[in-house]
């Protein structure tokens, strides 16, 4: 993997709506393309919603909406045939300033005030800080934004067989800041009955809602709503109550039915010198398309996992799950002058 932030940093370009342009004034996407565009990197869209598409040599590509830092498409090459590309991410039409929901989104919450439930850290006006490439087999776009005393860097990378999203949060203030966060990915799947994850056997988990975010398809309350099983749901059991811990005792988690969980070591056990931690990687299974993707967790303590069950029917024929690395249960403490880093890698060997 190419090293992050190993390149010089030119003056950022802030992504905001511009005033009425004259015929000689280039649009914001054109300005970005003139400054940062190169082989494999193409800026397009409008002044209000510029996007960048990354494409590496084998044809794998992803699309990133710059102002929101929202990854709306990831199409890797998964078959040897010429048109062997498949969309990995699930999205639906959004509203207002959010043109799509689903995809991959970064969520950060400031929970420093013990008397509040926490406040979202504003990350809706990202700026393009730099780009980097390595013979178009590795491409990176670096975004940055400031929220209060926090400087936040978000690096989106694409490789022939993987993609990565990495976040760096630096505290420039005088007080420690407590943060909860997650990088949540919505994976597309062909068949509800053929959707699963592998690699979480032995992990402790409890029912838990997702973080609210502009990218959510199911809200926290919708994610926790129970569903009635169909007539052919042999062996189905309702989900545990929130806060009630249990252990995964099967190697493959079937995601046909509705669930919303966080996999992690229970906070009460983390004070012990030795405790079981969640695995650093696990696999998503799309049996309908015979595709498998490995999700790698870095810097986060938890894994979030949810499936919509029968609720998916109102969004279309395809099925989806939401999963990714998270720090939901125990906040990350970022002291003055220090920084915290976390990342997610989605990789595959379907070829």
Secondary structure as UniProt FT lines:
FT   TURN            4..5
FT   STRAND          13..14
FT   TURN            23..24
FT   HELIX           28..36
FT   TURN            39..40
FT   STRAND          41..45
FT   STRAND          50..55
FT   TURN            57..58
FT   STRAND          61..65
FT   TURN            66..69
FT   STRAND          70..77
FT   TURN            82..83
FT   STRAND          85..87
FT   STRAND          91..95
FT   TURN            96..97
FT   STRAND          98..102
FT   STRAND          104..110
FT   TURN            114..115
FT   STRAND          119..120
FT   STRAND          127..133
FT   TURN            135..136
FT   STRAND          138..147
FT   TURN            148..149
FT   STRAND          150..159
FT   TURN            160..161
FT   STRAND          162..171
FT   STRAND          177..189
FT   HELIX           192..194
FT   STRAND          195..198
FT   TURN            201..202
FT   STRAND          204..207
FT   TURN            214..215
FT   HELIX           220..224
FT   TURN            231..232
FT   TURN            234..235
FT   STRAND          246..247
FT   STRAND          252..254
FT   STRAND          259..263
FT   HELIX           267..269
FT   TURN            270..271
FT   STRAND          281..286
FT   TURN            287..290
FT   STRAND          291..298
FT   STRAND          302..307
FT   HELIX           309..315
FT   STRAND          319..334
FT   TURN            336..337
FT   STRAND          339..347
//
